[in-house]
Amino acid sequence: PDNTWSQPVNMGYPINTINDEISLFVSASGNKSFFSSNRPGGFGNEDLYWFEMPKEIRPQAVTYMKGRIFDATDNMPLEAGFKVIDLKTGQTMVTSTSDPKTGEFLICIPTNSMYALHAERSNYLFYSENFELEDSYSNLKPFVKDIYLKRIELGESIVLKNIFFDTDKWDLKPESEVELNNLLVLLNSNKHMRIEIAGHTDNVGSKEHNLSLSENRAKAVYKYLVNNGVDAQRLTYKGYGFEQPISTNDTEEGRALNRRTEFTIVGF
C-alpha cells in the first residue's frame, strides 16, 4: 500500500526448490499465488502450480475497472486523462490516459476504501464519480464505467458527486476537498468562466427547511472557492430545496441522487 519494496525472502521448500520457479502471479483476492516450475513430477518442461499465500504477506485485494470515454454531444471516443483518488487519505492511486482512438481504459484498484474517479480533458468539464470497494471483494469481473465529458459551453452543468455533508448539516466533510480542488483547477484554467453553485435536497422535511439547508450547502462551496482565491464576482449560489429532483423520492437510492451539489456555467 505504501509503494515500497521490502527485502526479498526465499519461501523455502516446497515452493522454492533447486529447479526453476518463475513467473509468480498473485490472484486479485491476494490469497492465492501461481507460478511455473520445471521440477520433477510434472507433465512437461514448465508446469503451473499454486499455493495459498501466508496471511502475513498477503497483498491488499484488488479489482478492476474498465470503460470508454466519449464526447457527450456526438458520442465520439476521446483521449482524456483520469485518476482514481482514495477519499480517505487523498492519495492518488491511479493516473492514466484513455486510448486516443477508442477512448478505452483499464485500471487496477485496491479494495477496502472509498474512491473518487476524476476524468478531464482540455475544453471539457471534468467528470467525477465515487465508489466504495469492500475488502472481501475478489470477483475478477471488472466494474464497467463509460464516461461522457461535456464541452465547456454556456448553460452546461455537472453534479459534483464527491461533495459530502453529514445529514441535515452544511459543513463540508474532509473528503470533499478532492472535488473542491478539481473545481478550483477548472476555474483557474478558465479565468472568464462564471458559475452558479446549486444545492438540492430530497423531500424529507419541510419545504422551508430544505430550501435553507440547500442554500447553506451551496454557500459552503462558494465560501471555499472564494477563500482559495476565486473572484467572488465569478460565483453565485442558490438553494433549490427539493424543487428540482433528478430521480424519485420514493426510494432511498432516488433520494440519495436528489441530495446533490452541482454547478452551471452562466457566463464567460
Stockholm file with secondary structure:
# STOCKHOLM 1.0

chainA/1-268         PDNTWSQPVNMGYPINTINDEISLFVSASGNKSFFSSNRPGGFGNEDLYWFEMPKEIRPQAVTYMKGRIFDATDNMPLEAGFKVIDLKTGQTMVTSTSDPKTGEFLICIPTNSMYALHAERSNYLFYSENFELEDSYSNLKPFVKDIYLKRIELGESIVLKNIFFDTDKWDLKPESEVELNNLLVLLNSNKHMRIEIAGHTDNVGSKEHNLSLSENRAKAVYKYLVNNGVDAQRLTYKGYGFEQPISTNDTEEGRALNRRTEFTIVGF
#=GR chainA/1-268 SS CCSCCCCCCCCCTTTSCSSCEEEEEECTTSSEEEEEECCTTSSSSSEEEEEECCGGGCCCCEEEEEEEEEETTTCCBCCCEEEEEETTTCCEEEEEECCTTTCEEEEEEESSEEEEEEEECTTBCCEEEEEEECTTCCCCSCEECCEEECBSCTTCEEECTTCCBCTTCCCBCGGGHHHHHHHHHHHHHSTTCEEEEEEECCSSSCHHHHHHHHHHHHHHHHHHHHHTTCCGGGEEEEECTTSSCSSCSSSHHHHHHHSEEEEEEEEC
#=GC SS_cons         CCSCCCCCCCCCTTTSCSSCEEEEEECTTSSEEEEEECCTTSSSSSEEEEEECCGGGCCCCEEEEEEEEEETTTCCBCCCEEEEEETTTCCEEEEEECCTTTCEEEEEEESSEEEEEEEECTTBCCEEEEEEECTTCCCCSCEECCEEECBSCTTCEEECTTCCBCTTCCCBCGGGHHHHHHHHHHHHHSTTCEEEEEEECCSSSCHHHHHHHHHHHHHHHHHHHHHTTCCGGGEEEEECTTSSCSSCSSSHHHHHHHSEEEEEEEEC
//
